[in-house]
Amino acid sequence: FESRTMSTDQKAAAAFRAPCCKKWFACVNRHDAKSDHKLPKLTELIVGCKQCEKVFKVKDVDDYEEADEYCPKCDSNFSIAKMLTR
């Protein structure tokens, strides 16, 4: 994982890896706009922190806690809700 392979949305602190095409995006809308397919419903997220490039998993996107919105390595904060909002 390298931050340069992710979506170029500079405002996002993190990106997620789309399970369908294995590419990195800051949000669902960015994925849908840049891909020839729609993102399927996600149950978990593979997240990449843009600060330290740590990759980690958020196991349940329907029932996450505030602590899940922080990088476990550098403590950078990001928003799961913003990633998933269409």
KEKE-3310 file (N, C-alpha, C; in steps of 0.2 Angstrom, whole numbers, plus 5000, padded with zeros to 4 digits):
npx = (5004:5003:5001:5001:4994:4981:4965:4964:4959:4963:4958:4953:4957:4960:4958:4948:4949:4942:4933:4929:4936:4948:4955:4960:4950:4943:4930:4913:4906:4916:4922:4911:4910:4922:4923:4917:4907:4896:4899:4897:4887:4895:4902:4913:4928:4943:4955:4966:4978:4982:4991:5001:5002:4998:4989:4973:4959:4942:4930:4915:4905:4892:4890:4900:4912:4917:4931:4935:4937:4950:4967:4976:4990:4995:4986:4978:4963:4948:4933:4921:4908:4908:4915:4907:4894:4882)
npy = (4994:5011:5028:5036:5028:5029:5037:5054:5063:5075:5080:5070:5059:5046:5031:5019:5002:4995:4981:4975:4979:4981:4993:5009:5021:5037:5039:5031:5038:5043:5031:5026:5035:5035:5022:5008:5001:4999:5000:4986:4982:4985:4976:4976:4986:4989:4999:5012:5023:5039:5047:5039:5028:5015:5000:4994:4985:4988:4980:4979:4988:4993:4993:5001:5009:5024:5023:5016:5024:5030:5029:5015:5016:5029:5037:5046:5054:5049:5048:5036:5036:5047:5041:5031:5037:5039)
npz = (5000:4996:4998:4986:4977:4980:4979:4974:4982:4992:5004:5012:5025:5025:5015:5007:5002:4988:4987:4975:4964:4969:4970:4978:4986:4992:4995:4993:4983:4975:4970:4962:4953:4946:4941:4931:4937:4950:4968:4978:4992:5007:5021:5029:5030:5022:5026:5022:5030:5026:5032:5038:5031:5036:5034:5038:5046:5047:5055:5055:5047:5049:5062:5070:5081:5089:5091:5080:5070:5070:5066:5070:5071:5070:5075:5068:5063:5054:5044:5044:5040:5031:5021:5017:5013:5000)
capx = (5000:5006:4996:5000:4990:4974:4961:4968:4955:4967:4954:4952:4963:4961:4954:4946:4950:4936:4934:4927:4941:4955:4958:4959:4945:4941:4923:4909:4905:4922:4922:4906:4912:4928:4923:4912:4902:4894:4902:4892:4886:4901:4901:4919:4932:4950:4957:4973:4979:4986:4997:5007:5001:4996:4982:4969:4952:4936:4926:4908:4903:4885:4891:4907:4913:4921:4938:4937:4939:4957:4972:4979:4997:4997:4980:4975:4956:4945:4926:4918:4902:4909:4917:4901:4889:4881)
capy = (5000:5017:5033:5038:5023:5030:5043:5060:5068:5077:5082:5063:5057:5039:5029:5012:4997:4992:4974:4973:4981:4981:5000:5014:5027:5041:5038:5027:5042:5043:5024:5025:5040:5033:5015:5006:4997:5001:4997:4982:4984:4983:4974:4978:4990:4989:5006:5015:5029:5043:5050:5034:5022:5009:4997:4990:4983:4990:4974:4979:4995:4994:4994:5003:5013:5030:5021:5013:5030:5032:5025:5012:5017:5036:5040:5050:5053:5049:5047:5030:5039:5051:5036:5026:5040:5040)
capz = (5000:4996:4997:4980:4974:4982:4976:4974:4986:4997:5011:5015:5030:5024:5009:5008:4996:4985:4986:4968:4959:4972:4970:4983:4985:4998:4997:4988:4977:4970:4967:4957:4947:4942:4939:4926:4941:4957:4974:4982:5000:5011:5028:5032:5026:5022:5026:5022:5032:5022:5036:5040:5026:5039:5032:5044:5044:5051:5054:5054:5045:5051:5070:5072:5087:5087:5091:5074:5066:5071:5064:5076:5071:5071:5078:5063:5063:5048:5045:5041:5038:5025:5016:5014:5011:4993)
cpx = (5004:5001:4995:4996:4982:4971:4965:4964:4960:4964:4953:4958:4965:4957:4953:4948:4944:4937:4932:4932:4948:4958:4956:4954:4944:4934:4919:4908:4910:4923:4917:4907:4917:4928:4917:4907:4901:4897:4896:4892:4892:4899:4907:4923:4939:4952:4964:4974:4983:4992:5003:5007:5000:4989:4979:4962:4947:4931:4919:4906:4896:4885:4898:4907:4917:4929:4940:4938:4945:4962:4975:4987:4998:4991:4976:4967:4953:4937:4923:4912:4903:4912:4912:4895:4888:4878)
cpy = (5006:5023:5036:5034:5025:5036:5049:5065:5069:5079:5075:5061:5050:5037:5021:5008:4994:4985:4971:4974:4982:4988:5004:5020:5031:5040:5034:5031:5042:5036:5024:5030:5038:5025:5013:5001:5001:4997:4993:4984:4981:4981:4976:4982:4989:4996:5007:5022:5033:5047:5045:5028:5015:5007:4993:4989:4985:4984:4974:4987:4997:4995:4996:5008:5019:5028:5018:5018:5033:5027:5021:5013:5024:5040:5046:5049:5053:5047:5041:5032:5042:5046:5032:5030:5041:5047)
cpz = (5000:4995:4990:4975:4975:4978:4978:4979:4992:5004:5015:5019:5028:5018:5011:5001:4994:4984:4979:4963:4962:4972:4976:4982:4992:5000:4991:4982:4972:4967:4961:4951:4943:4939:4934:4930:4947:4962:4977:4989:5003:5018:5032:5027:5027:5021:5026:5025:5028:5025:5036:5035:5029:5036:5037:5042:5049:5050:5052:5053:5047:5059:5072:5077:5085:5087:5084:5069:5067:5069:5070:5076:5073:5074:5074:5063:5056:5049:5041:5037:5031:5019:5013:5012:5003:4992)
residu = (PHE:GLU:SER:ARG:THR:MET:SER:THR:ASP:GLN:LYS:ALA:ALA:ALA:ALA:PHE:ARG:ALA:PRO:CYS:CYS:LYS:LYS:TRP:PHE:ALA:CYS:VAL:ASN:ARG:HIS:ASP:ALA:LYS:SER:ASP:HIS:LYS:LEU:PRO:LYS:LEU:THR:GLU:LEU:ILE:VAL:GLY:CYS:LYS:GLN:CYS:GLU:LYS:VAL:PHE:LYS:VAL:LYS:ASP:VAL:ASP:ASP:TYR:GLU:GLU:ALA:ASP:GLU:TYR:CYS:PRO:LYS:CYS:ASP:SER:ASN:PHE:SER:ILE:ALA:LYS:MET:LEU:THR:ARG)
# end
